[in-house]
């Protein structure tokens, strides 16, 4: 429990198609202020994810009937103001409508409703564009189940032709990458890597997991069967419109290598651990000895080691996975690189069992690389930075160990001890590229088969999450002289509504960071929220991974250490700055992007403003 990585994985390849929506209804609906205000449900299911997704329309409709009833009840009786939750609900409803083959007009209305709940301009334009084209083509000329409608490519191409490249181009390049990968094995093995452990242990899925299963059915019904037509239409669109986006970040960068009079700055990377050999002159030392890593295992017990321990199989697979990592990152970003082509070919040749094993291995090794990549960004171009590592062990989605009061007390104690350790090491800035939400506890309890029903698990999850939330907030507040930098998250959702921690906290020594791309435009994946102070580059950011290879990754995990890097540079120049003053300088030197709410950091301007101070 605790410490969920914000790494970007192959899930981002599916994000463009897992598009969701919102709803309208009667005036007397119950107000929903957080995800906790919605009812919880659980659906008895057995067998494999592949079998569930592969059922015919009649069997799938029967399986989804209880889910449909609960979704309809929520839409009718609850006033959900959170757009991300609204989208998830309506996306599940859309899946059932498309699968039935009898509700195409209703499906089109649902798609329009979904778009009303998109927060980002690009998403409003491209949300469910392939399902819309599929349904419109099927209405023009009915098609047999499991086949692509004859008119699909023409209809899809006509919608693409109307999309402005500067707004939608990046999203459609990502759609093309996903369509090139979309096979039944790929979809079922990816979704299976997330849901199969719960099915195997609990023989049921909670409403959130069930909605995920339904969303995957849209991919099976639309993207898999029409993948060739999608790729053809998207390739033509990209060929005719692609313009290289400008990169705003090089002109904003600051390198302190030649600057004199700098004060060493302690910077902690609170993450999955990093490879200290890659930063030989930037590690914090006491009496000439490097400060040892503070490490905790998945049960919040003290352990040792700079990096997460790998099995012999994982260590052997790591070098090859570095190539896959770059390829998957490029695919996520719609980049047609040699690495992207290689991993696409490898995935296409895998059986369902092989691709399922690949995704599990990829998840573990991505966590292994995560902390080093973050550290490399935080330490770049700053000879005054002095790194220390607080290593945590991210929870596995396959774990069947239930949370307990004892385990949560250990986690709470680890938070307090870690922040006290930061104070003792005189750390000035801490990077936290991780998150947690109440729903994770519900999922753990479900896998462990704890609780009488879904509502009982929700109650228990709230109890355990509150212990973690309160302990983490108290720990951060106990160190007012330390600046904590954290991520907005990669869920394209409101962090306050979902109660994401620590990004939903409001503390004077905490800054929350969202992600923009190389042109400074908001990424499709970045979460949102009123307390996001600034945005930084979180798109294809190059940094180190264990062993010294440089790879590009995307995510708010990459954006947060950009702000950590800037804060450390400001403190190296003016060590008397408080966390509040540092945050103020970072915010005031930032500039608006496509929206006044999207303040993009400007390191060069921030340093110039600091230098201009007496």
C-alpha positions as CSV (number, residue, x, y, z in Angstrom):
1,X,0.0,0.0,0.0
2,X,1.2,3.5,-0.8
3,X,3.7,4.6,-3.4
4,X,2.2,4.1,-6.8
5,X,4.6,5.0,-9.5
6,X,3.6,7.6,-12.0
7,X,5.6,5.9,-14.8
8,X,4.1,5.9,-18.2
9,X,3.7,2.4,-19.6
10,X,2.0,0.6,-22.5
11,X,-1.3,1.9,-21.0
12,X,-0.6,5.2,-22.7
13,X,-0.8,3.4,-26.1
14,X,-4.4,2.7,-25.2
15,X,-5.3,6.0,-23.7
16,X,-6.4,7.6,-27.0
17,X,-9.0,4.9,-27.4
18,X,-10.0,4.6,-23.7
19,X,-11.9,7.9,-24.0
20,X,-14.8,8.5,-21.6
21,X,-17.6,11.0,-20.8
22,X,-20.3,12.6,-18.6
23,X,-24.0,12.8,-18.2
24,X,-27.0,15.0,-17.4
25,X,-30.2,14.3,-15.5
26,X,-32.9,15.4,-13.0
27,X,-32.6,18.3,-10.7
28,X,-32.9,16.3,-7.5
29,X,-29.9,14.1,-8.0
30,X,-27.5,13.5,-5.1
31,X,-24.5,15.8,-5.2
32,X,-21.1,14.1,-5.7
33,X,-18.1,16.0,-4.4
34,X,-15.6,13.2,-4.4
35,X,-15.2,9.7,-5.8
36,X,-16.2,8.4,-2.3
37,X,-19.7,9.8,-2.7
38,X,-20.5,7.3,-5.5
39,X,-21.9,3.8,-4.7
40,X,-19.6,0.8,-5.0
41,X,-20.6,-2.4,-6.8
42,X,-19.1,-5.8,-7.5
43,X,-19.9,-8.2,-10.3
44,X,-19.4,-12.0,-10.0
45,X,-17.3,-13.1,-13.1
46,X,-15.2,-16.1,-13.8
47,X,-12.8,-17.3,-16.5
48,X,-10.2,-15.3,-18.4
49,X,-10.3,-11.7,-19.5
50,X,-9.8,-13.1,-23.1
51,X,-13.0,-15.2,-22.8
52,X,-15.0,-12.3,-21.3
53,X,-13.9,-9.9,-24.1
54,X,-14.4,-12.5,-26.8
55,X,-18.0,-13.5,-26.0
56,X,-20.6,-12.9,-28.7
57,X,-23.0,-9.9,-28.5
58,X,-25.8,-11.8,-26.8
59,X,-23.6,-13.3,-24.1
60,X,-21.7,-10.0,-23.6
61,X,-25.0,-8.1,-23.3
62,X,-26.2,-10.5,-20.6
63,X,-22.9,-10.2,-18.7
64,X,-23.1,-6.4,-18.9
65,X,-26.8,-6.1,-17.9
66,X,-26.1,-5.6,-14.1
67,X,-23.4,-3.1,-15.0
68,X,-25.7,-1.2,-17.3
69,X,-28.4,-1.1,-14.6
70,X,-25.9,0.4,-12.1
71,X,-24.5,2.9,-14.6
72,X,-28.0,4.0,-15.5
73,X,-28.9,4.4,-11.8
74,X,-25.8,6.5,-11.2
75,X,-26.5,8.7,-14.2
76,X,-30.1,9.1,-13.1
77,X,-29.7,9.7,-9.3
78,X,-26.3,11.3,-8.9
79,X,-25.0,14.7,-9.9
80,X,-21.4,14.0,-10.8
81,X,-19.5,17.2,-11.5
82,X,-16.2,15.6,-12.1
83,X,-15.6,15.2,-15.8
84,X,-13.2,12.3,-15.7
85,X,-15.6,10.2,-13.7
86,X,-18.5,11.2,-16.0
87,X,-16.4,10.1,-19.0
88,X,-15.6,6.7,-17.5
89,X,-19.3,6.1,-16.8
90,X,-20.4,7.0,-20.2
91,X,-17.6,5.1,-21.9
92,X,-18.8,2.0,-20.2
93,X,-22.3,2.7,-21.4
94,X,-21.0,3.3,-24.9
95,X,-19.3,-0.1,-25.0
96,X,-22.6,-1.9,-24.2
97,X,-24.4,0.1,-26.8
98,X,-21.9,-0.6,-29.6
99,X,-21.7,-4.3,-28.6
100,X,-25.4,-4.8,-28.8
101,X,-25.5,-3.8,-32.5
102,X,-29.0,-2.4,-31.9
103,X,-28.3,1.0,-30.3
104,X,-26.2,2.9,-32.8
105,X,-28.2,6.1,-32.6
106,X,-28.0,6.0,-28.8
107,X,-24.2,5.4,-29.1
108,X,-23.8,8.5,-31.2
109,X,-25.7,10.5,-28.6
110,X,-23.4,9.1,-25.9
111,X,-20.3,10.1,-27.8
112,X,-21.6,13.6,-28.1
113,X,-22.3,13.6,-24.3
114,X,-18.8,12.3,-23.7
115,X,-17.2,15.2,-25.6
116,X,-19.1,17.7,-23.5
117,X,-17.1,16.4,-20.5
118,X,-13.7,16.6,-22.1
119,X,-11.5,19.3,-20.4
120,X,-8.9,19.5,-23.2
121,X,-9.5,20.9,-26.6
122,X,-7.8,18.1,-28.5
123,X,-9.8,15.5,-26.6
124,X,-13.1,17.3,-27.4
125,X,-12.2,17.0,-31.1
126,X,-10.9,13.4,-31.2
127,X,-12.7,11.6,-28.4
128,X,-14.2,8.3,-29.7
129,X,-13.7,9.3,-33.3
130,X,-13.1,5.7,-34.4
131,X,-16.2,4.4,-32.6
132,X,-18.2,7.3,-34.0
133,X,-17.1,6.4,-37.6
134,X,-17.7,2.7,-37.0
135,X,-21.3,3.4,-35.9
136,X,-22.0,5.9,-38.6
137,X,-20.7,3.5,-41.2
138,X,-22.7,0.6,-39.8
139,X,-25.8,2.8,-40.0
140,X,-25.1,3.6,-43.6
141,X,-24.5,-0.1,-44.5
142,X,-25.1,-2.8,-41.9
143,X,-22.2,-5.2,-41.4
144,X,-21.8,-8.7,-39.9
145,X,-20.7,-9.0,-36.3
146,X,-16.9,-9.0,-35.9
147,X,-16.3,-7.3,-39.3
148,X,-15.4,-3.7,-40.2
149,X,-18.2,-1.8,-41.9
150,X,-17.5,-1.3,-45.6
151,X,-17.8,2.5,-45.3
152,X,-15.7,2.8,-42.2
153,X,-12.4,4.0,-43.8
154,X,-14.2,6.7,-45.9
155,X,-16.2,8.0,-42.9
156,X,-13.2,8.0,-40.6
157,X,-11.0,9.8,-43.2
158,X,-13.7,12.5,-43.6
159,X,-13.7,13.2,-39.9
160,X,-9.9,13.3,-39.9
161,X,-9.8,15.8,-42.7
162,X,-11.6,18.3,-40.5
163,X,-9.2,18.1,-37.6
164,X,-6.8,21.0,-37.2
165,X,-3.3,19.5,-37.1
166,X,-1.9,22.0,-34.5
167,X,-4.5,20.8,-32.0
168,X,-5.2,17.2,-32.8
169,X,-2.1,16.1,-34.7
170,X,-0.2,14.6,-31.7
171,X,-3.3,12.7,-30.6
172,X,-3.8,11.2,-34.0
173,X,-0.2,10.1,-34.3
174,X,-0.8,8.2,-31.0
175,X,-4.0,6.7,-32.4
176,X,-2.1,5.5,-35.4
177,X,0.5,3.8,-33.1
178,X,-2.2,2.1,-31.2
179,X,-4.1,1.0,-34.3
180,X,-0.8,-0.6,-35.6
181,X,-0.6,-2.6,-32.4
182,X,-4.3,-3.5,-32.0
183,X,-4.8,-7.3,-32.2
184,X,-6.9,-9.5,-30.0
185,X,-3.9,-10.8,-28.3
186,X,-2.5,-7.3,-27.5
187,X,-5.8,-6.0,-26.1
188,X,-6.6,-9.1,-24.0
189,X,-3.1,-9.6,-22.7
190,X,-2.7,-5.9,-21.7
191,X,-6.1,-5.7,-20.0
192,X,-5.6,-9.2,-18.6
193,X,-2.3,-8.1,-16.9
194,X,-4.4,-5.5,-15.0
195,X,-7.6,-7.5,-14.3
196,X,-6.8,-11.2,-14.4
197,X,-5.2,-11.4,-11.0
198,X,-8.4,-10.0,-9.4
199,X,-10.5,-12.4,-11.4
200,X,-8.4,-15.3,-10.4
201,X,-8.5,-14.5,-6.7
202,X,-11.9,-12.8,-6.2
203,X,-13.9,-14.2,-9.1
204,X,-15.4,-10.8,-9.4
205,X,-14.7,-7.3,-10.5
206,X,-15.5,-4.0,-8.8
207,X,-17.3,-1.3,-10.8
208,X,-14.1,0.5,-11.7
209,X,-12.5,-2.7,-13.1
210,X,-15.7,-3.6,-14.8
211,X,-15.8,-0.3,-16.6
212,X,-12.2,-0.9,-17.7
213,X,-13.3,-4.3,-19.1
214,X,-16.2,-2.7,-21.0
215,X,-13.9,0.0,-22.4
216,X,-11.6,-2.7,-23.7
217,X,-14.6,-4.2,-25.5
218,X,-14.9,-1.0,-27.6
219,X,-11.3,-1.7,-28.7
220,X,-12.1,-5.3,-29.6
221,X,-15.3,-4.3,-31.5
222,X,-13.9,-1.3,-33.3
223,X,-10.2,-0.9,-33.3
224,X,-9.1,-4.5,-33.7
225,X,-11.6,-5.3,-36.5
226,X,-10.9,-2.0,-38.3
227,X,-7.2,-1.6,-37.5
228,X,-6.0,-1.8,-41.2
229,X,-8.5,0.8,-42.3
230,X,-7.6,3.1,-39.4
231,X,-3.9,2.8,-40.1
232,X,-4.5,3.6,-43.8
233,X,-6.6,6.7,-43.0
234,X,-4.4,8.0,-40.3
235,X,-1.2,7.5,-42.4
236,X,-2.7,9.6,-45.1
237,X,-3.8,12.3,-42.6
238,X,-0.4,12.4,-40.9
239,X,1.4,12.5,-44.3
240,X,-0.7,15.4,-45.6
241,X,-0.6,17.5,-42.4
242,X,2.4,16.8,-40.2
243,X,4.4,19.8,-39.2
244,X,7.2,19.5,-36.7
245,X,6.2,21.1,-33.4
246,X,8.7,23.7,-32.0
247,X,10.6,22.9,-28.9
248,X,10.4,25.7,-26.4
249,X,12.6,24.2,-23.7
250,X,16.1,24.6,-25.1
251,X,15.8,28.4,-25.1
252,X,14.6,28.3,-21.4
253,X,17.2,26.0,-20.0
254,X,19.9,27.1,-17.5
255,X,23.3,25.4,-17.1
256,X,25.1,26.4,-13.9
257,X,28.3,24.5,-14.9
258,X,30.3,27.7,-15.4
259,X,28.7,29.7,-12.6
260,X,30.8,30.4,-9.5
261,X,29.8,31.0,-5.9
262,X,27.2,28.2,-5.8
263,X,26.1,26.7,-2.5
264,X,25.6,22.9,-2.4
265,X,21.9,21.9,-2.2
266,X,20.6,18.7,-0.8
267,X,18.0,17.1,-3.1
268,X,16.2,13.9,-2.2
269,X,14.7,11.6,-4.8
270,X,11.8,9.8,-3.0
271,X,11.2,7.1,-5.6
272,X,12.1,3.6,-6.6
273,X,15.8,4.1,-6.0
274,X,18.5,5.3,-8.4
275,X,21.9,4.2,-9.6
276,X,24.4,6.4,-7.6
277,X,27.3,5.5,-9.9
278,X,25.8,7.7,-12.6
279,X,26.2,10.8,-10.4
280,X,29.7,10.5,-9.0
281,X,30.2,14.2,-8.2
282,X,26.6,15.0,-7.2
283,X,26.0,12.7,-4.3
284,X,25.5,14.0,-0.8
285,X,28.4,13.1,1.5
286,X,29.0,13.4,5.2
287,X,32.7,13.2,6.4
288,X,33.7,12.1,2.8
289,X,31.3,9.2,2.7
290,X,28.1,9.0,0.5
291,X,25.0,9.1,2.5
292,X,23.5,5.6,2.3
293,X,20.1,5.1,0.7
294,X,17.1,5.0,3.0
295,X,15.1,2.0,1.7
296,X,11.7,0.4,2.5
297,X,10.2,-2.7,1.1
298,X,6.6,-3.2,-0.1
299,X,5.5,-3.9,3.5
300,X,7.0,-0.6,4.7
301,X,9.8,-2.4,6.5
302,X,13.4,-1.1,6.4
303,X,15.6,-2.8,3.9
304,X,18.8,-2.1,2.0
305,X,20.0,-1.4,-1.6
306,X,20.1,1.5,-3.9
307,X,17.8,-0.1,-6.5
308,X,14.8,-2.4,-6.4
309,X,16.1,-6.0,-6.3
310,X,15.6,-7.9,-9.6
311,X,15.2,-11.6,-10.0
312,X,17.7,-13.5,-12.2
313,X,15.1,-13.6,-15.0
314,X,14.4,-9.8,-14.7
315,X,18.1,-8.9,-14.6
316,X,18.7,-11.0,-17.7
317,X,15.8,-9.4,-19.5
318,X,16.8,-5.8,-18.6
319,X,19.2,-5.0,-21.4
320,X,16.7,-6.1,-24.1
321,X,13.9,-4.3,-22.4
322,X,15.8,-1.0,-22.6
323,X,15.3,-1.2,-26.4
324,X,11.6,-2.0,-25.8
325,X,11.3,0.9,-23.3
326,X,12.4,3.4,-25.9
327,X,10.2,1.8,-28.6
328,X,7.1,1.9,-26.3
329,X,7.8,5.5,-25.4
330,X,8.1,6.4,-29.0
331,X,4.9,4.5,-29.8
332,X,3.1,6.3,-27.0
333,X,4.2,9.6,-28.6
334,X,3.4,8.7,-32.1
335,X,7.0,8.6,-33.2
336,X,7.8,6.2,-36.1
337,X,11.3,5.3,-34.9
338,X,13.3,2.1,-35.5
339,X,12.8,1.2,-31.9
340,X,9.0,1.7,-32.2
341,X,9.0,-0.5,-35.3
342,X,11.0,-3.2,-33.5
343,X,8.8,-3.4,-30.5
344,X,5.7,-3.3,-32.6
345,X,6.9,-6.3,-34.6
346,X,7.9,-8.2,-31.4
347,X,4.5,-7.6,-29.8
348,X,2.7,-8.6,-33.0
349,X,4.5,-11.9,-33.0
350,X,3.7,-12.8,-29.4
351,X,1.1,-15.3,-28.3
352,X,-1.4,-14.2,-25.6
353,X,0.6,-15.8,-22.9
354,X,3.9,-14.3,-24.1
355,X,2.5,-10.8,-24.4
356,X,0.9,-11.1,-20.9
357,X,4.3,-12.1,-19.5
358,X,5.9,-9.2,-21.4
359,X,3.5,-6.6,-19.8
360,X,4.2,-8.0,-16.3
361,X,7.9,-7.9,-16.8
362,X,7.7,-4.5,-18.4
363,X,5.9,-3.1,-15.4
364,X,8.5,-4.3,-13.0
365,X,11.5,-3.1,-15.0
366,X,9.8,0.3,-15.7
367,X,9.6,0.8,-11.9
368,X,13.2,-0.3,-11.6
369,X,14.2,2.5,-14.1
370,X,11.9,5.1,-12.8
371,X,13.9,6.6,-10.0
372,X,17.1,6.9,-11.9
373,X,15.3,8.6,-14.8
374,X,13.8,11.1,-12.3
375,X,17.2,11.7,-10.6
376,X,18.9,12.4,-13.9
377,X,16.4,15.1,-14.7
378,X,16.6,16.7,-11.2
379,X,20.4,16.8,-11.3
380,X,21.0,18.0,-14.8
381,X,23.3,21.0,-15.4
382,X,23.7,21.7,-11.7
383,X,27.1,21.0,-10.2
384,X,25.8,22.2,-6.8
385,X,23.2,19.5,-6.4
386,X,23.8,16.8,-3.8
387,X,21.5,13.8,-4.2
388,X,20.2,11.4,-1.6
389,X,17.8,8.6,-2.2
390,X,14.7,7.5,-0.2
391,X,13.8,4.2,-1.9
392,X,10.3,2.8,-1.8
393,X,8.8,-0.4,-3.3
394,X,5.8,0.2,-5.5
395,X,2.9,-2.1,-5.0
396,X,2.3,-4.8,-7.5
397,X,-1.1,-5.1,-9.2
398,X,-0.9,-8.8,-8.6
399,X,-0.5,-8.7,-4.9
400,X,-3.2,-10.5,-2.9
401,X,-2.0,-9.2,0.5
402,X,-4.7,-7.2,2.2
403,X,-4.0,-4.0,4.1
404,X,-4.3,-4.1,7.8
405,X,-4.1,-1.6,10.7
406,X,-0.6,-2.9,11.4
407,X,0.6,-2.5,7.8
408,X,-0.8,1.0,7.6
409,X,0.8,2.0,10.9
410,X,4.1,0.9,9.4
411,X,3.5,3.0,6.3
412,X,2.5,6.0,8.5
413,X,5.7,5.5,10.6
414,X,7.8,5.3,7.4
415,X,6.5,8.6,6.2
416,X,7.4,10.3,9.4
417,X,10.8,8.6,9.6
418,X,11.6,9.5,6.0
419,X,10.8,13.2,6.4
420,X,12.8,13.3,9.6
421,X,15.7,11.7,7.8
422,X,15.4,14.4,5.2
423,X,15.6,17.0,7.9
424,X,18.6,15.3,9.5
425,X,20.4,15.3,6.1
426,X,19.6,19.0,5.6
427,X,17.7,18.3,2.4
428,X,16.2,21.4,0.8
429,X,14.2,19.9,-2.0
430,X,12.4,16.5,-2.3
431,X,11.0,15.1,-5.5
432,X,7.9,12.8,-5.2
433,X,6.9,11.3,-8.5
434,X,4.3,9.0,-7.0
435,X,0.7,9.0,-5.9
436,X,-2.1,7.1,-4.1
437,X,-5.9,7.1,-4.1
438,X,-8.6,5.4,-2.1
439,X,-9.6,3.1,-5.0
440,X,-6.3,1.3,-4.7
441,X,-7.2,0.0,-1.3
442,X,-10.6,-1.2,-2.6
443,X,-8.8,-3.1,-5.3
444,X,-6.3,-4.6,-2.8
445,X,-9.2,-5.7,-0.6
446,X,-11.1,-7.2,-3.5
447,X,-8.0,-9.2,-4.7
448,X,-7.6,-10.5,-1.1
449,X,-11.3,-11.3,-0.9
450,X,-11.7,-9.2,2.2
451,X,-15.1,-7.6,3.1
452,X,-18.7,-8.7,2.9
453,X,-19.4,-6.8,-0.3
454,X,-18.3,-3.8,-2.3
455,X,-19.7,-1.2,0.1
456,X,-17.9,-3.0,3.0
457,X,-14.7,-2.8,1.1
458,X,-15.3,0.8,0.3
459,X,-15.7,1.5,4.1
460,X,-12.5,-0.4,4.9
461,X,-10.6,1.3,2.1
462,X,-11.6,4.7,3.4
463,X,-10.3,3.7,6.9
464,X,-6.9,2.6,5.5
465,X,-6.6,5.4,3.1
466,X,-7.3,8.0,5.8
467,X,-4.5,6.7,7.9
468,X,-2.1,7.0,5.0
469,X,-3.3,10.4,3.9
470,X,-3.2,11.9,7.3
471,X,0.3,10.5,8.0
472,X,1.7,11.8,4.7
473,X,0.2,15.3,5.2
474,X,1.5,15.5,8.7
475,X,5.0,14.3,7.6
476,X,5.2,17.0,4.9
477,X,3.9,19.7,7.2
478,X,6.5,18.8,9.8
479,X,9.3,20.0,7.6
480,X,8.3,23.6,6.6
481,X,11.9,24.3,5.6
482,X,11.9,21.6,2.9
483,X,10.3,22.2,-0.5
484,X,8.4,19.1,-1.7
485,X,7.7,18.7,-5.4
486,X,5.0,16.3,-6.6
487,X,3.2,15.2,-9.7
488,X,-0.3,16.0,-10.9
489,X,-0.7,12.4,-12.1
490,X,-1.2,10.8,-15.5
491,X,-4.9,10.0,-15.3
492,X,-6.4,13.0,-17.1
493,X,-8.6,13.5,-14.1
494,X,-9.1,16.0,-11.2
495,X,-6.8,15.1,-8.4
496,X,-9.0,16.7,-5.7
497,X,-12.1,14.7,-6.8
498,X,-10.2,11.5,-6.8
499,X,-8.4,12.5,-3.6
500,X,-5.0,11.8,-5.1
501,X,-2.2,12.2,-2.6
502,X,0.0,14.1,-2.2
503,X,-1.1,16.2,-5.2
504,X,-4.5,17.1,-3.6
505,X,-2.8,18.5,-0.5
506,X,-2.5,22.3,-0.1
507,X,0.6,23.1,1.9
508,X,2.9,26.1,1.7
509,X,5.9,23.9,1.1
510,X,4.4,21.7,-1.6
511,X,4.3,22.4,-5.3
512,X,2.2,20.3,-7.7
513,X,3.4,20.0,-11.3
514,X,1.5,19.1,-14.5
515,X,2.9,18.1,-17.9
516,X,3.1,19.9,-21.2
517,X,4.8,18.7,-24.4
518,X,7.8,20.1,-26.3
519,X,5.7,23.0,-27.7
520,X,4.4,23.8,-24.2
521,X,0.9,22.5,-24.8
522,X,-0.9,20.5,-22.2
523,X,-0.5,16.7,-22.7
524,X,-3.4,14.4,-23.1
525,X,-2.5,12.4,-20.0
526,X,-1.8,15.0,-17.4
527,X,-4.2,15.2,-14.5
528,X,-5.7,18.5,-13.6
529,X,-6.7,20.3,-10.4
530,X,-7.0,23.8,-9.0
531,X,-3.8,23.4,-7.0
532,X,-1.5,22.6,-9.9
533,X,0.9,25.5,-9.6
534,X,3.0,25.1,-12.8
535,X,3.5,22.8,-15.8
536,X,6.8,21.5,-17.1
537,X,8.1,19.3,-19.9
538,X,6.8,15.8,-19.5
539,X,6.9,14.6,-23.1
540,X,9.7,12.4,-24.3
541,X,12.2,13.8,-21.8
542,X,15.6,12.2,-22.1
543,X,17.5,11.0,-19.0
544,X,19.5,8.1,-17.5
545,X,18.4,4.7,-16.4
546,X,20.4,2.2,-14.3
547,X,23.6,1.3,-16.1
548,X,23.9,4.6,-17.9
549,X,21.7,4.2,-21.0
550,X,19.8,7.4,-21.9
551,X,16.1,6.9,-22.9
552,X,13.2,9.2,-23.4
553,X,10.1,8.8,-21.2
554,X,6.8,10.7,-20.9
555,X,4.7,11.5,-17.8
556,X,4.2,14.0,-15.0
557,X,7.0,11.9,-13.3
558,X,9.3,13.7,-15.8
559,X,7.7,17.1,-15.3
560,X,8.0,17.2,-11.5
561,X,11.9,16.8,-11.5
562,X,12.1,19.6,-14.0
563,X,10.7,21.8,-11.3
564,X,12.9,20.2,-8.6
565,X,15.9,20.9,-10.9
566,X,14.9,24.6,-11.1
567,X,14.3,24.9,-7.4
568,X,17.7,23.4,-6.6
569,X,19.4,25.9,-9.0
570,X,17.6,28.8,-7.4
571,X,18.7,27.6,-3.9
572,X,22.3,27.0,-5.1
573,X,22.4,30.7,-6.2
574,X,20.4,32.1,-3.2
575,X,20.4,29.5,-0.3
576,X,18.4,31.9,1.9
577,X,15.3,31.4,-0.1
578,X,12.4,29.7,1.8
579,X,10.1,27.1,0.2
580,X,7.4,29.7,-0.2
581,X,9.8,32.2,-1.8
582,X,11.1,29.6,-4.1
583,X,7.6,28.5,-5.2
584,X,6.7,32.2,-5.7
585,X,9.7,32.8,-7.9
586,X,9.0,29.7,-10.0
587,X,5.3,30.7,-10.5
588,X,5.9,34.4,-11.2
589,X,8.6,33.6,-13.8
590,X,6.3,31.1,-15.6
591,X,4.2,32.1,-18.6
592,X,0.8,31.1,-19.9
593,X,0.6,28.6,-22.7
594,X,-2.6,27.9,-24.6
595,X,-4.6,28.7,-21.5
596,X,-4.0,31.3,-18.7
597,X,-4.2,28.3,-16.3
598,X,-1.3,26.5,-17.9
599,X,1.7,28.2,-16.5
600,X,4.9,26.8,-18.1
601,X,8.1,27.1,-16.1
602,X,10.9,29.3,-17.5
603,X,14.2,28.5,-15.7
604,X,16.1,31.2,-17.5
605,X,13.6,33.9,-16.6
606,X,13.5,32.6,-13.0
607,X,17.3,32.8,-12.6
608,X,17.3,36.3,-14.2
609,X,14.6,37.5,-11.7
610,X,16.6,36.1,-8.8
611,X,19.8,37.7,-10.1
612,X,18.0,41.1,-10.3
613,X,17.1,40.9,-6.6
614,X,19.3,42.8,-4.2
